[in-house]
Amino acid sequence: MRISQRAQAVAPFYAMEFGKQAATLEAQGHHVVKLSIGEPDFGAPPAVLNAMREVMDGRPMTYTAALGLPALRQAIAQFYRDCHGVEVDPSRVVVTAGASAALVLAAAALVDPGDEVIIGDPSYPCNRQIVESFGARVTLVPTTAETRFQLDAASVRSRWTDSTRGIMIATPSNPTGTSVPTDELAAICHLARERDAWCIVDEIYLDLSDHDDRGRPPQSALSLDPDAIVINSFSKYFGMTGWRLGWCVVPETLVPAMERLAQNYFLCASAPAQHAALACFTPESLAVCEARRLEFAQRRALVLEGLARIGLPVPVPPDGAFYVYFDVSRTGLTSWQFCERALQEAHVALTPGRDFGVRTAETHVRLSYAASTDDLREGITRLGKFVAGLQ
């Protein structure tokens, strides 16, 4: 059987590969501390779980409209208004089978073979894999600790060519947990707009970001550029990873294309998940999610203190998401060697920098602090013994 060049070109998602190795060790009876996957241990808010039980009462569960339940699109638009001060027409909201499906639809709607797309290095690997699958050439722009491992307007401008058609940004970022400063994000969006290019901003960790000194949540890119294509998800802030439900907000002119693509690619997102997700936007559920955001901040402090104590520096402390990107170069191991040996010898699962780009591929490792506090303490203790043994 002939396998397509597209499928052959797709690299493995190494976080998932290390997850499989961890599962093998667990099957052998070992206790593995899993800090490799960005999956909140809390699960969905109680009201959402109750809503799912109610909707699964035996009633017929038919397809929804390809763009999603009207009530859910309205609730998402209201969420932007209430939490981020942005007016969004519900007709611009597209409900998808996870943020990944939103990225697939957006890429299908915007990318032609030969287009160039600018993405920062390091960054979430699936973003570049998706746009390359539609024939784009990805320009990976190296970033540094000085730019918080994020693109800035100067680096975007320096890599722009006549073939550049778009920019993909994640703020806060996976793997670093760092955000693009508001003025830089506005400048990047302006640069794309003046050059008739598109800008996709992945905001799936936005609502897990730190609030400012006045208690205000971070701004959505939509407040800076109403034509930005914003991706979001129920997986992270709402803790619904396995429910596979996300959304995007797109310019009005893009909605018909997104609808046609959604009809053909997915029909619709999960109907039960959509009905249950309406309960995400109740005051009760939002209060639960905010308490969890503060809990993640406490876990982050625990991890940063622990990594500093055992000699694993974090060049840029995160201000959102639930990831820490630490430097292992002082250990004498590459990031891949560090992760392999940490898993086999200390039974701690991490993700090597190879997943996220080129520049930090051999020197940095991602740790997810979406795990429980007990697991984080145990994981740091084990890593401390492992690092001490290397010396």
C-alpha positions in Angstrom: 0.0 0.0 0.0 1.4 3.4 -0.9 1.4 5.9 2.0 1.0 9.5 1.0 4.0 11.8 1.2 2.0 14.0 3.6 1.6 11.2 6.1 5.3 10.2 5.7 6.4 13.8 6.4 4.5 14.2 9.6 6.8 13.9 12.6 5.7 12.1 15.8 4.3 14.1 18.6 7.0 13.2 21.1 4.9 14.1 24.2 2.6 11.4 23.2 5.4 9.0 22.5 6.8 9.5 26.0 3.3 9.0 27.3 3.2 5.6 25.7 6.6 4.7 27.3 5.2 5.8 30.6 2.1 3.6 30.1 4.4 0.6 29.4 6.3 1.2 32.7 3.0 1.5 34.6 1.9 -1.8 33.1 5.0 -3.3 34.5 4.0 -2.1 38.0 6.0 1.1 38.3 4.6 4.4 39.6 5.3 7.0 36.9 4.9 10.7 37.7 3.5 12.0 34.4 4.5 15.6 33.8 4.6 15.3 30.0 1.0 15.9 29.0 -0.9 19.2 29.3 -4.0 17.6 30.8 -5.5 19.3 33.9 -6.1 16.7 36.7 -9.3 18.5 37.8 -11.6 17.4 35.0 -14.7 19.3 33.9 -16.6 21.5 36.5 -19.3 19.6 38.4 -22.1 21.5 36.7 -20.8 20.4 33.3 -20.6 16.7 34.5 -24.2 17.0 35.7 -25.3 18.5 32.4 -23.8 15.6 30.5 -25.6 13.1 32.7 -28.9 14.9 32.0 -28.4 15.1 28.3 -27.5 11.4 28.1 -30.9 10.3 29.3 -31.7 8.3 26.2 -33.1 11.1 24.1 -32.1 11.1 20.4 -28.8 12.9 20.0 -28.8 14.2 16.4 -26.2 16.3 14.5 -26.0 20.0 15.4 -25.5 22.6 12.8 -21.9 22.5 11.3 -21.0 25.8 13.0 -22.3 24.6 16.4 -25.4 24.9 18.7 -26.7 28.5 18.4 -27.0 28.7 22.2 -23.4 27.7 22.6 -22.1 30.2 20.1 -24.1 32.8 21.9 -22.7 31.8 25.3 -19.1 31.9 23.9 -19.7 35.4 22.5 -21.1 36.5 25.9 -18.0 35.1 27.6 -15.8 37.4 25.5 -18.0 40.3 26.4 -18.1 39.6 30.1 -14.5 38.4 30.7 -12.5 40.2 28.0 -14.6 43.3 27.2 -14.8 42.4 23.5 -18.0 42.5 21.5 -18.2 39.4 19.3 -21.1 38.6 17.0 -22.2 35.0 17.7 -22.3 34.4 13.9 -18.5 34.6 13.9 -18.1 31.8 16.4 -17.4 28.4 15.0 -17.7 25.4 17.4 -15.3 22.6 16.6 -14.1 19.2 17.6 -11.4 20.5 19.8 -9.0 23.4 19.1 -7.1 21.0 16.7 -10.2 20.9 14.4 -10.4 24.7 14.6 -6.8 24.9 13.4 -7.4 22.4 10.6 -10.4 24.3 9.4 -8.6 27.6 9.5 -5.6 26.2 7.7 -7.9 24.6 5.1 -9.6 28.0 4.6 -6.5 30.1 4.3 -3.5 28.1 3.1 -2.6 27.3 -0.5 0.4 25.2 -1.6 3.5 27.3 -1.7 2.3 29.8 0.9 4.8 30.7 3.6 3.6 30.8 7.2 5.7 32.4 10.0 5.8 30.5 13.3 8.0 31.0 16.3 10.6 28.5 17.5 9.8 27.0 20.0 6.1 26.4 19.5 3.4 23.8 19.6 4.4 21.2 17.0 0.9 20.4 15.6 0.5 24.0 14.4 3.3 23.6 11.8 2.3 20.1 11.0 -1.2 21.2 10.1 -0.3 24.1 7.9 2.4 21.9 6.1 -0.3 19.3 5.4 -2.1 21.9 3.3 1.1 22.6 1.3 2.5 25.6 3.2 6.2 26.2 3.9 6.8 27.0 7.5 9.3 29.7 8.4 10.4 28.9 11.9 11.7 32.1 13.5 14.2 31.4 16.4 13.2 33.3 19.6 15.2 33.9 22.7 14.7 34.4 26.4 15.0 38.2 25.8 11.7 38.0 23.7 10.2 35.6 26.2 10.5 32.8 23.6 7.9 34.6 21.5 7.7 36.3 18.2 8.0 40.1 18.1 7.2 42.5 15.3 10.9 43.0 14.5 11.6 39.3 14.0 8.4 38.8 11.9 9.3 41.8 9.7 12.8 40.5 9.2 11.6 37.1 7.9 8.8 38.4 5.7 9.0 37.5 2.0 6.8 38.0 -1.0 5.3 34.5 -0.4 4.4 35.1 3.3 0.6 34.7 3.7 0.2 34.4 7.4 1.4 34.3 11.0 0.6 31.8 13.8 1.1 32.8 17.4 0.2 31.1 20.6 -0.1 33.3 23.7 0.4 32.0 26.3 2.7 29.5 24.6 3.1 25.8 24.7 5.8 24.8 25.6 7.0 27.9 27.5 3.9 29.2 29.2 4.9 32.8 28.3 2.8 35.5 26.7 3.4 38.0 23.9 3.3 41.5 25.4 0.2 43.4 24.4 2.0 46.1 22.4 4.0 43.5 20.5 0.9 41.4 19.7 -0.8 44.6 18.5 2.2 45.4 16.3 2.3 41.9 14.8 -1.4 42.0 14.0 -1.0 45.4 12.4 1.9 44.2 10.3 -0.2 41.3 9.0 -3.1 43.5 8.3 -1.2 46.1 6.4 0.4 43.4 4.2 -3.0 41.7 3.5 -2.0 38.6 5.4 -3.8 36.6 8.1 -3.0 36.1 11.7 -4.0 33.1 13.7 -3.8 33.6 17.5 -4.0 30.5 19.6 -5.5 31.5 22.9 -6.4 28.2 24.4 -4.4 29.1 27.6 -5.5 32.7 27.7 -7.9 32.3 30.6 -5.2 30.5 32.6 -3.0 33.6 32.4 -2.1 35.8 35.4 -4.3 38.8 36.0 -2.8 42.3 36.2 -2.2 44.3 39.4 -5.8 45.5 39.2 -7.2 42.0 38.9 -8.0 42.3 35.2 -7.7 39.3 32.9 -5.4 39.5 29.9 -6.7 41.0 26.6 -7.8 38.8 23.8 -6.2 39.5 20.4 -9.7 40.4 19.3 -9.5 43.6 21.3 -6.4 44.5 19.3 -7.4 43.3 15.9 -11.1 42.4 15.2 -9.9 40.5 12.0 -7.6 38.2 13.9 -8.5 34.5 13.8 -8.7 33.4 17.4 -8.5 29.7 18.4 -9.8 28.5 21.8 -10.8 25.3 23.6 -12.8 23.8 26.4 -9.8 21.5 27.2 -7.6 23.7 29.4 -9.4 26.4 31.4 -12.5 24.3 31.6 -10.6 21.0 32.1 -12.4 19.1 29.3 -9.5 17.5 27.4 -11.2 14.3 26.4 -14.4 15.9 25.4 -12.8 17.2 22.2 -14.6 20.5 22.0 -13.2 23.9 21.0 -14.0 27.0 19.0 -12.6 29.8 16.8 -13.7 33.3 16.2 -13.2 34.3 12.5 -13.9 37.4 10.4 -17.4 37.5 9.0 -16.2 37.0 5.4 -14.5 33.7 6.4 -17.6 32.1 8.0 -19.2 30.6 4.8 -15.9 28.9 3.9 -15.5 27.6 7.5 -19.1 26.3 7.4 -18.6 24.4 4.1 -15.3 22.9 5.3 -16.8 21.9 8.6 -19.8 20.2 6.8 -17.4 18.1 4.8 -14.6 17.4 7.3 -16.5 16.9 10.5 -20.3 17.4 10.0 -20.3 18.9 13.5 -18.6 18.8 16.9 -19.9 16.2 19.5 -23.6 17.1 20.2 -23.6 15.8 23.8 -20.4 17.7 24.6 -21.9 20.9 23.1 -25.1 20.6 25.2 -23.1 20.0 28.3 -20.6 22.8 27.6 -23.4 25.3 28.0 -23.0 24.8 31.8 -19.4 26.1 31.5 -20.6 29.6 31.4 -22.7 29.6 34.6 -21.4 31.7 37.5 -20.9 28.5 39.4 -18.7 26.9 36.8 -16.7 30.1 36.1 -16.0 30.4 39.9 -14.7 26.8 39.9 -12.4 27.5 36.9 -11.1 30.7 38.5 -10.2 28.8 41.7 -8.4 26.3 39.6 -6.5 29.0 37.8 -5.2 30.2 41.1 -4.3 26.7 42.1 -2.2 26.4 38.9 -0.4 29.5 40.0 0.5 27.9 43.3 1.6 24.8 41.5 3.8 26.9 39.3 5.5 28.5 42.3 6.1 25.1 43.7 7.7 23.8 40.5 9.8 26.9 39.9 11.2 26.8 43.4 11.9 23.1 43.1 13.7 23.3 39.8 15.8 26.2 41.0 16.7 24.1 44.1 17.9 21.1 42.1 19.8 23.1 39.6 17.5 23.2 36.5 17.2 26.8 35.5 14.1 28.2 33.9 15.2 31.1 31.6 11.8 32.7 31.4 9.2 32.1 34.2 5.8 31.4 32.7 2.8 33.8 33.2 0.1 31.4 32.0 -0.8 27.9 30.8 0.7 25.2 33.0 4.1 24.6 31.5 7.7 25.3 32.5 10.5 25.2 29.9 13.7 24.4 31.7 17.4 24.2 30.6 19.2 20.9 31.0 22.5 21.9 29.2 24.4 22.0 32.5 23.7 18.3 33.1 25.8 17.2 30.1 22.8 15.5 28.5 20.7 16.5 25.5 17.1 17.1 26.3 16.2 13.7 24.7 18.8 11.9 26.8 17.6 13.7 29.9 13.9 12.8 29.2 14.7 9.1 28.4 16.9 8.6 31.5 14.5 10.5 33.8 11.7 8.2 32.6 13.7 5.0 32.9 15.7 5.8 36.0 13.5 8.2 38.0 10.1 7.2 36.5 9.3 10.8 35.7 7.7 11.5 32.3 8.7 14.8 30.6 8.8 16.1 27.0 12.1 16.9 25.2 12.5 20.2 23.3 12.7 18.3 20.0 8.9 18.4 20.0 8.8 22.2 19.8 11.3 23.4 17.2 15.0 23.5 16.4 16.8 26.2 18.4 16.1 24.7 21.9 15.6 21.1 20.7 18.7 19.7 22.5 18.9 22.0 25.5 15.4 22.4 26.9 12.7 20.2 28.4 9.0 20.9 29.0 7.4 20.1 32.3 3.6 20.2 32.7 2.3 21.3 36.1 -1.2 20.2 35.3 -0.6 17.2 37.6 -1.6 17.1 41.2 0.4 18.9 43.9 1.4 15.6 45.4 2.7 14.3 42.0 4.6 17.6 41.4 6.3 17.3 44.8 7.2 13.7 44.1 8.3 14.4 40.6 10.7 17.2 41.8 12.1 15.0 44.5 12.8 12.2 42.0 14.3 14.6 39.5 16.5 16.1 42.2 18.0 12.7 43.1 18.4 11.9 39.3 20.3 15.2 38.7 22.4 14.7 41.7 23.3 11.2 40.5 24.5 12.7 37.2 27.1 14.8 39.0 
